[in-house]
Amino acid sequence: MREYAVDTSEKIAIKQNKTFSSIKNDKPNYHKLIRIRYDLERNLQILKRFRNEIGDKYFDRAKSKISKITEFEPSRPRYISRSATEMVVDNTKYIVDKTYEHSQHFAKLIDDTVRLLEIKTNNSLRRRSFVLSIITVVLSIAATIFAGFSLFYQLSDENKSKFIEFLSPILDLWKFFFEK
């Protein structure tokens, strides 16, 4: 358990340094952050299990068994009230707890960064979609005008003159407002 916690703690520290350098970039890699978060969660499953299933009673029982085993050892130093193995058990509990806490802080940092990147991406997409909407409207108006002219030139001369007579009030209104 101790070796796993120490190994996991080292992995977290390495990934945390890489992530911090990635976040400092102008354009952090969104997919890389999600992959790091997934890897972190996957690597911490056993640590979470240690922490949730074993608990404090396990460590207390281990220390009591160790103290019974080492009670009559002549090599036990007299100036320390606890044996070295009890200190290792306490240290293991401390390492498991601290590694879990650091991993949770690191996970929160990644989650917060991903949320900020989502906000930034959504804002960027909103601007792009607005520009694309304007371009689409302009192109559809141009396509409608082009289709209208194309239809107009396909009409016979008699139908063209009827159509112009039909539109003459609109053309007169246009001239009234825009030719002054």
C-alpha positions as CSV (number, residue, x, y, z in Angstrom):
1,M,0.0,0.0,0.0
2,R,2.8,2.3,0.9
3,E,4.7,1.6,-2.3
4,Y,1.6,2.2,-4.4
5,A,0.8,5.4,-2.6
6,V,4.4,6.7,-3.1
7,D,4.5,5.7,-6.8
8,T,1.1,7.3,-7.4
9,S,2.2,10.4,-5.6
10,E,5.3,10.7,-7.9
11,K,3.1,10.1,-11.0
12,I,0.7,12.9,-9.8
13,A,3.6,15.3,-9.3
14,I,5.0,14.6,-12.8
15,K,1.6,15.0,-14.4
16,Q,0.9,18.1,-12.4
17,N,4.1,19.8,-13.6
18,K,3.4,18.8,-17.2
19,T,-0.2,20.1,-16.9
20,F,0.9,23.4,-15.3
21,S,3.3,24.0,-18.3
22,S,0.5,23.0,-20.7
23,I,-1.9,25.4,-19.0
24,K,0.6,28.3,-19.3
25,N,0.5,28.1,-23.1
26,D,-1.8,30.5,-24.9
27,K,-3.7,27.6,-26.4
28,P,-3.7,24.7,-23.9
29,N,-4.7,21.3,-25.4
30,Y,-8.2,20.6,-24.3
31,H,-8.1,16.9,-25.2
32,K,-4.8,16.4,-23.5
33,L,-6.2,17.8,-20.2
34,I,-9.2,15.5,-20.5
35,R,-6.8,12.5,-21.1
36,I,-4.7,13.5,-18.1
37,R,-7.9,13.8,-15.9
38,Y,-9.0,10.3,-17.1
39,D,-5.5,8.8,-16.4
40,L,-5.5,10.5,-13.0
41,E,-8.9,9.0,-12.1
42,R,-7.9,5.6,-13.4
43,N,-4.6,5.6,-11.4
44,L,-6.3,6.7,-8.2
45,Q,-9.0,4.0,-8.1
46,I,-6.8,1.7,-5.9
47,L,-5.8,4.6,-3.7
48,K,-9.4,5.5,-3.2
49,R,-10.2,2.0,-2.4
50,F,-7.4,1.9,0.2
51,R,-8.7,5.1,1.7
52,N,-12.4,4.2,1.7
53,E,-12.4,0.5,2.5
54,I,-9.5,0.2,4.9
55,G,-9.9,3.3,7.0
56,D,-8.3,4.3,10.4
57,K,-9.3,1.1,12.2
58,Y,-7.1,-1.0,9.9
59,F,-4.1,1.1,10.7
60,D,-4.9,1.0,14.4
61,R,-5.2,-2.8,14.3
62,A,-1.9,-3.1,12.3
63,K,-0.1,-0.9,14.9
64,S,-1.5,-3.0,17.8
65,K,-0.4,-6.2,16.2
66,I,3.0,-4.8,15.5
67,S,3.4,-3.6,19.1
68,K,2.5,-7.1,20.3
69,I,5.0,-8.7,18.0
70,T,7.8,-6.3,18.9
71,E,6.9,-6.0,22.6
72,F,9.7,-8.3,23.8
73,E,12.3,-7.5,21.2
74,P,15.6,-6.6,22.9
75,S,16.7,-4.5,20.0
76,R,13.9,-2.0,20.4
77,P,15.3,1.3,21.5
78,R,14.3,2.5,24.9
79,Y,14.1,6.2,24.1
80,I,11.3,5.8,21.4
81,S,7.8,5.1,22.7
82,R,6.9,3.6,19.3
83,S,8.6,1.0,17.2
84,A,9.9,1.8,13.8
85,T,7.3,-0.4,12.2
86,E,4.5,1.5,13.9
87,M,6.0,4.7,12.5
88,V,6.0,3.1,9.0
89,V,2.3,2.3,9.5
90,D,1.5,5.9,10.5
91,N,3.6,7.2,7.7
92,T,1.8,4.9,5.2
93,K,-1.6,6.2,6.4
94,Y,-0.2,9.8,6.1
95,I,1.1,9.2,2.6
96,V,-2.2,7.6,1.4
97,D,-4.2,10.5,2.8
98,K,-1.9,13.2,1.5
99,T,-1.7,11.6,-2.0
100,Y,-5.5,11.3,-2.1
101,E,-5.8,15.0,-1.0
102,H,-3.3,16.2,-3.6
103,S,-4.9,14.1,-6.3
104,Q,-8.3,15.7,-5.5
105,H,-6.8,19.2,-5.7
106,F,-5.1,18.3,-8.9
107,A,-8.4,16.9,-10.3
108,K,-10.2,20.1,-9.3
109,L,-7.5,22.1,-11.0
110,I,-8.0,20.1,-14.2
111,D,-11.8,20.3,-14.0
112,D,-11.7,24.1,-13.5
113,T,-9.2,24.5,-16.3
114,V,-11.4,22.4,-18.6
115,R,-14.5,24.5,-17.7
116,L,-12.6,27.7,-18.5
117,L,-11.5,26.3,-21.8
118,E,-15.1,25.3,-22.5
119,I,-16.2,28.9,-21.8
120,K,-13.4,30.2,-24.0
121,T,-14.3,27.8,-26.8
122,N,-18.0,28.5,-26.5
123,N,-17.3,32.3,-26.8
124,S,-15.1,31.7,-29.8
125,L,-17.8,29.5,-31.4
126,R,-20.5,32.1,-30.7
127,R,-18.5,34.8,-32.5
128,R,-17.8,32.5,-35.5
129,S,-21.4,31.4,-35.7
130,F,-22.6,35.0,-35.7
131,V,-20.2,35.9,-38.5
132,L,-21.2,32.7,-40.4
133,S,-24.9,33.7,-40.0
134,I,-24.3,37.1,-41.4
135,I,-22.4,35.6,-44.4
136,T,-25.2,33.1,-44.9
137,V,-27.9,35.8,-44.9
138,V,-25.9,37.9,-47.4
139,L,-25.2,34.9,-49.7
140,S,-28.9,33.9,-49.6
141,I,-30.0,37.5,-50.5
142,A,-27.5,37.5,-53.4
143,A,-28.7,34.0,-54.5
144,T,-32.3,35.2,-54.4
145,I,-31.5,38.3,-56.4
146,F,-29.5,36.3,-58.9
147,A,-32.4,33.8,-59.2
148,G,-34.9,36.7,-59.7
149,F,-32.8,38.2,-62.5
150,S,-32.4,34.8,-64.1
151,L,-36.1,34.2,-64.0
152,F,-36.8,37.7,-65.3
153,Y,-34.6,37.3,-68.3
154,Q,-36.2,33.9,-69.2
155,L,-39.6,35.6,-69.5
156,S,-41.0,36.6,-72.9
157,D,-41.1,40.3,-73.7
158,E,-44.8,40.6,-73.1
159,N,-44.5,39.0,-69.6
160,K,-41.4,41.2,-68.8
161,S,-43.4,44.4,-69.5
162,K,-46.4,43.1,-67.4
163,F,-43.9,42.3,-64.6
164,I,-42.3,45.8,-64.8
165,E,-45.8,47.4,-64.7
166,F,-46.6,45.3,-61.6
167,L,-43.3,46.4,-59.9
168,S,-43.6,50.1,-61.0
169,P,-45.1,51.4,-57.8
170,I,-42.2,49.8,-55.8
171,L,-39.6,51.1,-58.3
172,D,-41.2,54.6,-58.0
173,L,-41.0,54.4,-54.2
174,W,-37.4,53.3,-54.5
175,K,-36.5,56.2,-56.8
176,F,-38.3,58.6,-54.4
177,F,-36.2,57.6,-51.4
178,F,-32.8,56.8,-52.9
179,E,-32.3,59.2,-55.8
180,K,-32.5,62.4,-53.9
